[in-house]
Amino acid sequence: MSDENLQPVFQIQRVYLKDMSLEQPNSPAIFLEQDAPTIEVALDVGAEPLAEGIYESTVTITVTAKVKDKVAFLVEGKQAGIFEARNIPAEQLDPLLGIGCPNIVYPYLRANIADTITRAGFPPVHLAEINFEVFYQQRLQAIAEQQAATAAADGSATVQ
């Protein structure tokens, strides 16, 4: 087998908008409100294998704008990418899918969300840059804490 076949490969196959939804439950009355809306942003990242060495990475953002207690708009977008990742060491693959791929996909999602909000008749919401490495580390920590809590609960349940 040649050394060429063992070289790490990472390529973008495709970046695409997987899902986009917009809700304006209080339009048109909400356009008459004078107060500035409060903005809430929720983020989720996911990855799954599609075939040998081929993965889909997704970034989902939900933006909710409220004026007082009324929802002005709710936008949820899911941007995805298909990536080829072959001959990547196992300990590097998860961070690649959880940090590297979202860094590639996220700028497309930011633009799509800003465009959707503007087309809905509202001033654009420009989402901040996201440090996906910190987000990835926080997710790992949360999973570890959840597993520790589950193990502690299982251990205390078996003690007589």
Secondary structure, 3 states (H helix, E strand, C coil): CCHHHHCCEEEEEEEEEEEEEEECCCCCHHHHCCCCCEEEEEEEEEEEEEECCEEEEEEEEEEEEEECCEEEEEEEEEEEEEEEEECCCHHHHHHHHHHHHHHHHHHHHHHHHHHHHHHCCCCCCCCCCCCHHHHHHHHHHHHHHHHHHHHHHHHHHHCC
